[in-house]
Amino acid sequence: MDARNNINVVLFGQGGAGKSSLVNLIAGENVAKTSSDVKHCTLQWQEYSIKFDGDSYNVFDTVGLEEAQLGIKEYLDAIENAYSLIQDLEKQGGIDLLLFCMRAGRLTATLRSNYRLFYEFLCEKKIPIVIAITYLENEVGEMDAWWQRNKDTFRDQEFHVAGHACITAIRGNCPERHEQSHITIRKLVKKFTADGQKQAWKGGDNLFVSLMQKLRGLLLGTLRSKKDIVPRLVKRCGLSPEVAKMLAARIKKDTA
């Protein structure tokens, strides 16, 4: 079977942003279980097969990488699972789109860290990334007004995306906005995964792989210094020094 019959979309972002509801919004039906309790959410990614407009999509919902809520061990597990997902997708034809989900609000350091980990380190900035801003059912005027007010902040924070969708994934008392959001998010996904848009990214020696190789070299004693390792994790991915060191230890264990 030709793996490129399916379009691979990796969904990531903060916990509590409504990623599972976003999956259901794209699907047009309830295919993903939703929960506001992070303890009840799996730390492994979930795959959903969705079809619309004649195309088949595999949407991979990943756990929100938030150290404070998950705890350090779970946070490290989530990073490893994200890396495992990237490796698995290489065998399925690559990744076509990164879909970042955030709840309308402030662009926090955690959100920026999530963005950099997936976009810069896991995928080397080589595939399109788009953003869905959720919980805008009570936005005054058009929902897209939120983006118009905040897009300069994203630019100033070097948070660059190819496209955006301001939506609500909750039907509630706003069925019109929910239906509008259903159409908007599907258009966004379809636009940036259309035939000819680009070749699916199939991994390779990306920054994250290179980083892991350097960590292995450091831990095995073939590198003299860790100046370009842990500080890079701390600065660009927002890891604390403690977590960066523990991630190094985890990699050492896995490659022993």
Sine and cosine of phi, psi and omega as CSV:
sin_phi,cos_phi,sin_psi,cos_psi,sin_omega,cos_omega
0.00,0.00,0.72,-0.69,0.00,-1.00
-0.96,0.27,0.89,-0.45,-0.05,-1.00
-0.89,0.46,-0.41,0.91,-0.05,-1.00
-0.98,0.19,0.06,1.00,0.18,-0.98
-0.91,0.41,-0.41,0.91,0.00,-1.00
-0.93,-0.37,0.57,-0.82,0.02,-1.00
-0.98,-0.19,0.81,-0.59,-0.07,-1.00
-0.99,-0.12,0.84,-0.54,0.00,-1.00
-0.85,-0.52,0.82,-0.58,0.05,-1.00
-0.98,-0.20,0.87,-0.50,-0.02,-1.00
-0.98,-0.19,0.80,-0.60,0.00,-1.00
-0.56,-0.83,0.13,-0.99,-0.01,-1.00
0.57,-0.82,-0.23,-0.97,-0.10,-0.99
-0.96,0.27,0.50,-0.86,0.13,-0.99
-0.93,0.38,0.59,-0.80,0.00,-1.00
0.99,0.12,0.09,1.00,0.00,-1.00
-1.00,0.05,-0.15,0.99,0.01,-1.00
1.00,0.00,0.62,0.78,-0.02,-1.00
-0.91,0.42,-0.66,0.75,0.02,-1.00
-0.91,0.41,-0.62,0.78,0.07,-1.00
-0.91,0.42,-0.55,0.84,0.05,-1.00
-0.92,0.40,-0.64,0.77,0.08,-1.00
-0.85,0.53,-0.71,0.71,0.00,-1.00
-0.91,0.41,-0.57,0.82,0.02,-1.00
-0.91,0.42,-0.68,0.73,0.03,-1.00
-0.90,0.43,-0.68,0.73,-0.05,-1.00
-0.94,0.33,-0.49,0.87,-0.08,-1.00
0.99,0.17,0.22,0.98,0.04,-1.00
-0.34,-0.94,0.21,-0.98,-0.04,-1.00
-1.00,0.09,0.99,-0.14,0.04,-1.00
-0.94,-0.33,-0.31,0.95,-0.02,-1.00
-0.89,-0.46,0.68,-0.73,0.08,-1.00
-0.97,0.24,0.65,-0.76,0.01,-1.00
-0.94,-0.34,0.51,-0.86,0.01,-1.00
-0.37,-0.93,0.65,-0.76,0.05,-1.00
-1.00,-0.08,-0.03,1.00,-0.03,-1.00
-0.97,-0.23,0.94,-0.34,-0.07,-1.00
-0.88,0.48,-0.45,0.89,-0.01,-1.00
-0.92,0.38,-0.40,0.92,-0.04,-1.00
-1.00,-0.09,-0.03,1.00,-0.01,-1.00
-1.00,-0.06,0.67,-0.74,0.00,-1.00
-0.91,0.41,0.52,-0.85,0.07,-1.00
-1.00,0.02,-0.02,1.00,0.06,-1.00
-0.98,-0.18,0.50,-0.87,0.04,-1.00
-0.93,0.36,0.40,-0.91,0.01,-1.00
-0.86,-0.51,0.64,-0.77,-0.01,-1.00
-0.95,-0.32,0.70,-0.72,0.02,-1.00
-0.77,-0.64,0.75,-0.66,0.05,-1.00
-1.00,-0.09,0.85,-0.53,-0.08,-1.00
-0.76,-0.65,0.69,-0.73,0.04,-1.00
-0.83,-0.55,0.71,-0.70,0.16,-0.99
-0.34,-0.94,0.50,-0.87,0.01,-1.00
0.79,0.61,0.59,0.81,0.09,-1.00
0.99,0.14,0.03,1.00,-0.01,-1.00
-0.90,-0.43,0.45,-0.89,0.02,-1.00
-0.93,-0.37,0.76,-0.65,-0.05,-1.00
-0.85,-0.53,0.66,-0.75,0.22,-0.98
-0.97,-0.25,0.91,-0.42,0.01,-1.00
-0.97,-0.26,0.84,-0.55,-0.04,-1.00
-0.95,-0.30,0.93,-0.36,-0.03,-1.00
-1.00,-0.03,0.90,-0.44,-0.04,-1.00
-0.98,-0.18,0.33,-0.94,0.01,-1.00
-0.96,0.28,0.58,-0.82,0.06,-1.00
-0.93,0.38,0.79,-0.61,-0.06,-1.00
-1.00,0.03,1.00,0.06,-0.01,-1.00
-0.77,-0.64,0.98,-0.20,-0.12,-0.99
-0.82,0.58,-0.70,0.72,-0.09,-1.00
-0.89,0.46,-0.62,0.78,-0.03,-1.00
-0.99,0.14,-0.58,0.81,-0.09,-1.00
-0.99,0.11,-0.49,0.87,-0.20,-0.98
1.00,0.00,0.44,-0.90,-0.13,-0.99
-0.89,0.46,-0.72,0.70,-0.04,-1.00
-0.87,0.48,-0.74,0.68,-0.01,-1.00
-0.91,0.42,-0.58,0.81,0.02,-1.00
-0.89,0.46,-0.70,0.71,0.04,-1.00
-0.91,0.42,-0.62,0.78,0.07,-1.00
-0.87,0.50,-0.66,0.75,-0.02,-1.00
-0.91,0.42,-0.63,0.77,0.04,-1.00
-0.90,0.44,-0.70,0.71,0.02,-1.00
-0.89,0.46,-0.64,0.77,0.02,-1.00
-0.91,0.42,-0.61,0.79,0.04,-1.00
-0.89,0.46,-0.68,0.73,0.02,-1.00
-0.91,0.41,-0.63,0.78,0.04,-1.00
-0.88,0.47,-0.63,0.77,0.03,-1.00
-0.88,0.47,-0.71,0.71,0.01,-1.00
-0.86,0.51,-0.68,0.73,0.02,-1.00
-0.90,0.44,-0.68,0.74,0.01,-1.00
-0.89,0.45,-0.63,0.78,-0.04,-1.00
-0.94,0.35,-0.43,0.90,0.09,-1.00
-0.86,0.51,-0.56,0.83,-0.02,-1.00
-0.98,0.20,-0.26,0.96,-0.03,-1.00
-0.96,-0.26,0.30,0.95,0.08,-1.00
0.97,-0.23,0.00,1.00,0.05,-1.00
0.98,-0.21,-0.12,-0.99,-0.01,-1.00
-0.92,-0.40,0.73,-0.69,-0.01,-1.00
-0.99,-0.15,-0.50,0.86,-0.10,-1.00
-0.39,-0.92,0.65,-0.76,0.22,-0.98
-0.98,-0.19,0.79,-0.62,0.02,-1.00
-0.89,-0.45,0.94,-0.33,-0.04,-1.00
-1.00,-0.06,0.78,-0.63,-0.04,-1.00
-0.92,-0.40,0.82,-0.57,0.06,-1.00
-0.69,-0.73,0.54,-0.84,0.08,-1.00
-0.99,0.17,0.68,-0.74,0.00,-1.00
-0.80,0.60,0.81,-0.59,-0.06,-1.00
0.29,-0.96,-0.45,-0.89,-0.06,-1.00
-0.99,0.17,0.58,-0.81,0.07,-1.00
-0.99,0.14,1.00,-0.09,-0.14,-0.99
-1.00,0.09,0.19,-0.98,0.05,-1.00
-0.89,0.46,-0.59,0.81,0.02,-1.00
-0.90,0.44,-0.66,0.75,0.03,-1.00
-0.90,0.44,-0.67,0.74,0.02,-1.00
-0.90,0.43,-0.61,0.80,0.02,-1.00
-0.91,0.41,-0.68,0.73,0.05,-1.00
-0.85,0.52,-0.73,0.69,-0.01,-1.00
-0.85,0.53,-0.75,0.66,-0.06,-1.00
-0.93,0.36,-0.61,0.79,-0.01,-1.00
-0.88,0.47,-0.74,0.67,-0.04,-1.00
-0.97,0.23,-0.77,0.64,-0.15,-0.99
-0.97,0.23,-0.73,0.68,-0.07,-1.00
-0.99,0.12,-0.74,0.67,-0.15,-0.99
-1.00,0.02,-0.67,0.74,-0.05,-1.00
-0.99,0.15,-0.56,0.83,-0.12,-0.99
-0.85,-0.53,0.08,1.00,0.18,-0.98
0.83,0.56,0.49,0.87,0.04,-1.00
0.86,0.50,0.43,0.90,-0.13,-0.99
-0.96,-0.27,0.06,1.00,0.08,-1.00
-0.77,-0.64,0.38,-0.92,-0.01,-1.00
-0.91,0.42,0.59,-0.81,0.12,-0.99
-0.79,-0.61,0.75,-0.66,0.03,-1.00
-0.81,-0.58,0.30,-0.95,-0.07,-1.00
-0.81,-0.59,0.65,-0.76,0.12,-0.99
-0.91,-0.42,0.86,-0.51,0.03,-1.00
-0.99,-0.17,0.87,-0.50,-0.14,-0.99
-0.97,-0.24,0.07,-1.00,0.04,-1.00
0.88,0.47,0.69,0.72,0.02,-1.00
-0.95,-0.32,0.39,0.92,-0.02,-1.00
-0.90,0.44,-0.41,0.91,-0.02,-1.00
-0.97,-0.24,0.20,0.98,0.04,-1.00
-0.89,0.46,0.74,-0.67,0.03,-1.00
-0.96,0.27,0.77,-0.64,-0.04,-1.00
0.98,0.20,-0.44,-0.90,0.00,-1.00
-0.94,0.35,0.61,-0.80,0.01,-1.00
-0.88,0.48,-0.52,0.85,-0.03,-1.00
-0.92,0.38,-0.21,0.98,0.04,-1.00
-0.88,0.48,-0.47,0.88,0.03,-1.00
-0.87,0.49,-0.70,0.71,-0.02,-1.00
-0.92,0.39,-0.64,0.77,0.00,-1.00
-0.88,0.47,-0.55,0.83,0.03,-1.00
-0.97,0.25,-0.48,0.88,-0.18,-0.98
-0.92,-0.39,-0.10,1.00,-0.11,-0.99
-0.89,0.46,-0.53,0.85,0.02,-1.00
-0.92,0.40,-0.55,0.83,0.05,-1.00
-0.90,0.44,-0.67,0.74,0.04,-1.00
-0.88,0.48,-0.69,0.72,0.01,-1.00
-0.90,0.44,-0.70,0.72,-0.02,-1.00
-0.90,0.44,-0.51,0.86,0.00,-1.00
-1.00,0.01,0.15,0.99,-0.01,-1.00
0.85,0.52,0.62,0.78,0.02,-1.00
-0.96,-0.28,1.00,0.05,-0.15,-0.99
-0.99,-0.17,0.75,-0.66,0.03,-1.00
-0.76,-0.65,0.45,-0.89,-0.02,-1.00
-0.99,0.15,-0.43,0.90,-0.01,-1.00
-0.30,-0.95,0.20,-0.98,-0.04,-1.00
-0.56,-0.83,0.32,-0.95,0.10,-0.99
-0.60,-0.80,0.84,-0.54,0.08,-1.00
-0.99,-0.13,0.90,-0.44,-0.23,-0.97
-0.61,-0.79,0.11,-0.99,0.30,-0.95
-0.78,-0.63,0.72,-0.69,0.03,-1.00
-0.98,-0.17,0.12,0.99,-0.02,-1.00
-0.95,-0.30,0.82,-0.57,0.01,-1.00
-0.94,0.35,-0.84,0.54,0.10,-1.00
0.69,0.72,-0.77,-0.64,-0.01,-1.00
-1.00,-0.08,0.17,0.98,-0.05,-1.00
-0.80,-0.60,0.88,0.48,-0.03,-1.00
-0.88,0.48,-0.52,0.86,0.01,-1.00
-0.91,0.42,-0.70,0.71,0.01,-1.00
-0.93,0.37,-0.56,0.83,0.05,-1.00
-0.90,0.44,-0.70,0.72,0.01,-1.00
-0.92,0.38,-0.65,0.76,0.07,-1.00
-0.86,0.50,-0.65,0.76,0.00,-1.00
-0.92,0.40,-0.62,0.79,0.04,-1.00
-0.85,0.53,-0.71,0.71,0.01,-1.00
-0.93,0.36,-0.68,0.73,-0.06,-1.00
-0.89,0.46,-0.72,0.69,-0.06,-1.00
-0.94,0.34,-0.57,0.82,0.06,-1.00
-0.91,0.40,-0.65,0.76,0.04,-1.00
-0.89,0.46,-0.65,0.76,0.00,-1.00
-0.89,0.45,-0.74,0.67,-0.01,-1.00
-0.89,0.45,-0.70,0.71,-0.04,-1.00
-0.91,0.41,-0.66,0.75,-0.03,-1.00
-0.86,0.51,-0.67,0.74,-0.12,-0.99
-0.99,-0.11,0.14,0.99,0.13,-0.99
-0.81,-0.59,0.23,0.97,-0.05,-1.00
-0.90,0.43,0.42,-0.91,0.06,-1.00
-0.83,0.55,0.74,-0.67,0.02,-1.00
1.00,0.06,-0.14,0.99,0.01,-1.00
-0.87,0.49,-0.73,0.69,0.08,-1.00
-0.05,-1.00,0.25,-0.97,0.12,-0.99
-0.98,0.21,0.61,-0.80,0.03,-1.00
-0.87,0.48,0.63,-0.78,0.00,-1.00
-0.98,0.21,0.77,-0.63,-0.10,-1.00
-0.90,-0.43,0.43,0.90,0.09,-1.00
0.98,0.22,-0.66,-0.76,-0.06,-1.00
0.93,-0.38,-0.40,-0.92,-0.06,-1.00
-1.00,0.09,0.92,0.40,-0.07,-1.00
-0.99,0.17,-0.01,-1.00,-0.08,-1.00
-0.87,0.49,-0.63,0.78,-0.04,-1.00
-0.94,0.35,-0.66,0.75,0.06,-1.00
-0.88,0.47,-0.71,0.70,0.02,-1.00
-0.86,0.51,-0.66,0.75,0.01,-1.00
-0.89,0.46,-0.68,0.73,0.01,-1.00
-0.91,0.42,-0.61,0.79,0.03,-1.00
-0.91,0.42,-0.64,0.77,0.03,-1.00
-0.91,0.41,-0.62,0.79,0.03,-1.00
-0.90,0.44,-0.67,0.74,0.03,-1.00
-0.87,0.49,-0.69,0.72,0.01,-1.00
-0.88,0.47,-0.66,0.75,0.02,-1.00
-0.90,0.44,-0.72,0.69,-0.08,-1.00
-0.95,0.30,-0.43,0.90,0.02,-1.00
-1.00,0.00,0.01,1.00,0.10,-1.00
1.00,0.04,0.15,0.99,-0.01,-1.00
-1.00,0.03,-0.17,0.99,0.09,-1.00
-0.91,-0.42,0.61,-0.79,-0.06,-1.00
-0.99,0.10,-0.51,0.86,-0.16,-0.99
-0.76,-0.65,0.48,-0.88,0.08,-1.00
-0.94,-0.34,0.34,0.94,-0.07,-1.00
-0.88,0.48,-0.56,0.83,-0.05,-1.00
-0.99,-0.12,0.18,0.98,-0.06,-1.00
-0.95,-0.31,-0.99,0.17,-0.07,-1.00
-0.85,0.52,-0.70,0.71,0.02,-1.00
-0.86,0.50,-0.54,0.84,0.02,-1.00
-0.93,0.38,-0.66,0.75,0.08,-1.00
-0.89,0.46,-0.65,0.76,-0.03,-1.00
-0.93,0.38,-0.73,0.68,-0.11,-0.99
-0.96,0.27,-0.75,0.66,-0.13,-0.99
-1.00,0.03,-0.56,0.83,-0.04,-1.00
-0.98,-0.20,-0.06,1.00,0.07,-1.00
0.97,0.26,0.28,0.96,0.03,-1.00
-0.97,0.25,0.55,-0.83,0.12,-0.99
-0.96,0.28,0.42,-0.91,0.04,-1.00
-0.80,0.60,-0.63,0.77,0.00,-1.00
-0.88,0.47,-0.73,0.68,-0.02,-1.00
-0.92,0.38,-0.63,0.78,0.03,-1.00
-0.87,0.50,-0.67,0.75,0.01,-1.00
-0.93,0.38,-0.62,0.78,0.01,-1.00
-0.93,0.37,-0.58,0.82,0.07,-1.00
-0.89,0.45,-0.65,0.76,0.06,-1.00
-0.86,0.50,-0.68,0.73,0.01,-1.00
-0.90,0.43,-0.61,0.79,0.02,-1.00
-0.90,0.44,-0.68,0.73,0.02,-1.00
-0.89,0.45,-0.65,0.76,0.03,-1.00
-0.86,0.50,-0.68,0.73,0.00,-1.00
-0.90,0.44,-0.68,0.73,-0.05,-1.00
-0.94,0.34,-0.42,0.91,-0.07,-1.00
-0.96,-0.27,0.10,1.00,-0.02,-1.00
-0.92,0.39,0.00,0.00,0.00,0.00
